[in-house]
Amino acid sequence: MNPIQHIAYYVVMVCLSISLIVLGIVLYFICKKRSAESEEPLSIKPCARAYSLTDIDTATDGFNHNRIIGRGRLGTVYAAILEQEELVAIKRIHPRLVLSNAGFGFSKVIKSLSFAQHPHVVPIIGFSEAPGERIILMEFVGMASLDFYLHQNPDGASLLDWGDRLRIAAGAARGLEYLHEGIAPNIVHGCIKASNILIDVKFCARVCDYGLSFLAPSGEKGLEGYVDDEYLGDRGGGACKESDVYGFGVVLLELLSGRGSEEMLLVKWALPLIKDKRFYELLDPRLVIPSDIKSLVRLAKVASTCVGNSRKSRPSMGQVTSILNNLETEVCL
């Protein structure tokens, strides 16, 4: 090949290389544009809507006593119907708590909490505030609380069998794990107890009343038995993820034993039984003893690590959920 042919060859190769590069760039931008056009927008839960007090008054028939479906340490809950025929639950915060939090950013906190979206969490859909009034609108869950299912019929047949209890434990754990680790900013529940775990029409456990501990002082009645010593101690440790884990451990003890929290008596009664491996004495006498007690033993040990350790030694909700998910799969599926 003579020098002229060499030069022609290199010119052709350079031109071909440049053409391939240009073609690659063009194809890249075409594909990127088509991908952006075909990509569906992410499903993002809208922020809680503000309602006027007139809207709330109409929805509850003037806060009619016949519409009351629950009472708690923070307020009274009403079944309400909005203009769109939407059935919702409305929590009317106690007036004394409204006065003590008059300068607090109620609407800002509720809007932030309302972004929580998970199958095992009851969503917040709206709020209302006026002089002397603080109101929260939540999705209506058509069944009762875990507290009702466990303690309504103490001397008769249990309303929950062993499989039901494991499903509820795992579902509630997933909801609490989501609040602790699955949403930013993370949400500390502040008062995990059986009455704040609702059972919906599909028998799915759903956590409610999360993030509302700012409305009530730490020593408020209704926390007894569900919070650790640090929460109520002189140093005022208050609500945190670790105190939520403690409360969840108490709920697990209730599921195991069928007993109420009874202030601190349930934990004091249960821990020695678990330590001495007297698991049959721990189990709710209304329950049929599982043929394989491994699930009973594992659930009891999880409960003991939640309530028997100091805050720094407790498992995270992620760790608890992992164990309970495995238990649910082994026993219930």
C-alpha positions, 0 to 999 in steps of 0.5 A: 500500500503506497503512502497515498493509500495509507492516508486515504485509509486513515481519513476514512477510519477517522470519519467512520469513528466520528460518525459512530460517536455522533450516532451513539450520542444521538441515540442516547438522547433519543432513548432518554427522551422516550424514557422520560416521556413514558415514565409514569409519575410516582404515586405520592400521598397528598398532604393533609387537607385543612378543614373548617370547623364548620365542615367538621361540625356538619360531618359529626352532627355537631359532635353528636354523642351517638357518633363516638367510637372511642375515647383516649388520653388525647381525645375523643374519636367520632365516626364522621361523613364528609361532603363526598360521602366519605366515612372518616374517623375524627379525633377531637383533642381534649380542650385542656391539651389544646390550651397547653399547646396553643403556641405549638405548630399543630398544622405543620406537624400533622401535615408532616405526619400525613405523608406516612403511607403504608398498609399497616399504618392508618393514614392521616387525611386532614386536620382542623384548628380554631380557637380552643379546637385541634382536630385530626381526620383519619381513614376510618378503620371499620373494626376494633382495636387489638385491646378489644380483641384481647380483653373484651371476653376474658372469661370466654373463648378467645377472639384470636387464635394463635395464627391470628396473633402472630399475623397481628404481631408481624403486621403491627411490627411492619407498620412501626418499622416503616415509621421508624425507618421507612419515611423521612423524617422518621416518626416516633410513635410515642405511645405504642399500646394495644388500643393504638393497633387497629384491626381492619375489615381484612383483619390487618393490623394497622398502627394509629395515633403515631407522632402525637406525643407532643400533644400530651405531657410525658406523665399523662395518664394512659401511658402506664405499663407501655413506656420504660422507666427512662420515659417517665424518669426524673431525667425526662427521657421522653418518647424515642424509638427505643421507648416505642420498642418497649411498648411493642414488647408489652403488646407482644406479652399481651398477645402471648398471655391475654393479660392487660398491661396492668401498669408495670405488673405484666412485665414483672410477671412475664419476664421471670417466666420467660427466663425460667422457660416456663412458657406454658404458664405464660400462654393465654389459657384460652388458647389452644397450645400450638403443636410446635411451641417453637413459635411461642418460644421465639415470640416470648424471647423477642418480647423479653429483649424488647422490655428486659433491656436498657434502651441502648441494648434493645433491638431495632424495629427492623430486627424485630420485624425480620424475626416476626416476618419469619414466624408468620411465614412458618406458622400462618402461610 
